[in-house]
Amino acid sequence: MHNLLVVDTRATVLKEAGEVLLSGAKIYAELGEVLAGAKPVPRGVTTVFKSVGIAIEDIVAPSGLRAGACSAWGEIVEVGPIGTVEDTHGG
C-alpha cells in the first residue's frame, strides 16, 4: 500500500508538527499544490492530511475539493448537513 502525506504548509508543519518529524514521513505536497492541480494525488493511495491551522485554507478547501470531485466524477453533488449528500441529478 502506498501512502501520501499532504500538509497545509511545509515550513509550518516541519516547525510545529512533531509527529511528522518523528515519523520520518516524506511530505508529498502542500494542500494548495493539490487543489491547484500542480501535484495530483494518484488514485488508489491513502492520503493523510496534516493541518497546523491556516484559516484561509479552512475557508477555501471545501470549494476546491468540490470542484475537484466534480471534474473527477463528472457530476455535481450538494453536501448537506453532516452525514448527508444530495444528488442534484435527481436520482
C-alpha positions as MATLAB code, in Angstrom:
seq = 'MHNLLVVDTRATVLKEAGEVLLSGAKIYAELGEVLAGAKPVPRGVTTVFKSVGIAIEDIVAPSGLRAGACSAWGEIVEVGPIGTVEDTHGG';
ca = [
       0.000    0.000    0.000;
       1.277    3.457   -0.928;
       0.627    6.456    1.311;
       0.992   10.184    0.683;
       1.340   12.990    3.198;
      -0.232   16.309    2.228;
       0.257   19.306    4.523;
      -1.063   22.845    4.688;
       2.448   24.342    4.572;
       5.766   22.512    4.700;
       7.534   25.204    6.720;
       4.920   25.315    9.474;
       4.465   21.546    9.668;
       8.223   21.000    9.916;
       8.367   23.581   12.715;
       5.235   22.640   14.696;
       4.229   19.032   13.945;
       6.475   16.756   15.959;
       4.570   13.658   14.869;
       5.532   14.309   11.250;
       9.184   14.788   12.170;
       9.279   11.701   14.388;
       7.541    9.510   11.816;
      10.119   10.284    9.144;
       7.284   10.589    6.614;
       8.136   12.423    3.414;
       5.814   15.325    2.572;
       4.324   14.753   -0.891;
       2.723   18.171   -1.377;
       1.100   21.180    0.185;
      -2.703   21.359    0.056;
      -2.554   24.361   -2.278;
      -0.470   22.351   -4.775;
      -3.028   19.533   -4.742;
      -6.050   21.837   -5.102;
      -4.367   23.752   -7.945;
      -3.635   20.509   -9.780;
       0.146   21.008   -9.650;
       0.621   17.802   -7.613;
      -2.272   15.453   -8.387;
      -2.983   12.652   -5.953;
      -2.972    9.302   -7.748;
      -5.972    7.018   -7.356;
      -5.627    4.037   -5.067;
      -3.379    5.630   -2.458;
      -4.112    6.552    1.110;
      -3.703   10.290    1.570;
      -3.038   11.706    5.017;
      -3.576   15.449    5.516;
      -1.755   17.206    8.356;
      -3.044   20.671    9.175;
      -1.495   23.073   11.616;
      -4.304   25.576   11.255;
      -4.143   28.068    8.419;
      -7.561   29.712    8.438;
      -7.724   30.714    4.760;
      -7.313   27.071    3.716;
     -10.155   26.105    6.056;
     -12.331   28.532    4.109;
     -11.136   27.723    0.573;
     -10.526   23.969    0.745;
     -14.180   22.810    0.635;
     -14.893   24.635   -2.624;
     -11.672   23.338   -4.161;
     -12.462   19.787   -3.117;
     -15.976   20.115   -4.530;
     -14.648   21.378   -7.859;
     -12.082   18.589   -7.983;
     -14.703   15.961   -7.211;
     -17.000   17.333   -9.911;
     -14.283   17.269  -12.554;
     -13.081   13.814  -11.491;
     -16.509   12.199  -11.360;
     -18.350   14.307  -13.914;
     -21.300   15.151  -11.701;
     -22.261   17.776   -9.177;
     -23.194   16.790   -5.650;
     -24.502   19.109   -2.988;
     -23.240   18.475    0.523;
     -25.982   18.953    3.080;
     -25.881   18.670    6.854;
     -23.245   16.396    8.327;
     -23.665   12.852    7.067;
     -25.854   13.646    4.036;
     -25.129   14.134    0.363;
     -27.828   15.116   -2.118;
     -27.595   14.112   -5.795;
     -28.508   17.103   -7.940;
     -29.333   14.812  -10.865;
     -32.428   13.623   -9.040;
     -31.711   10.020   -8.875;
];
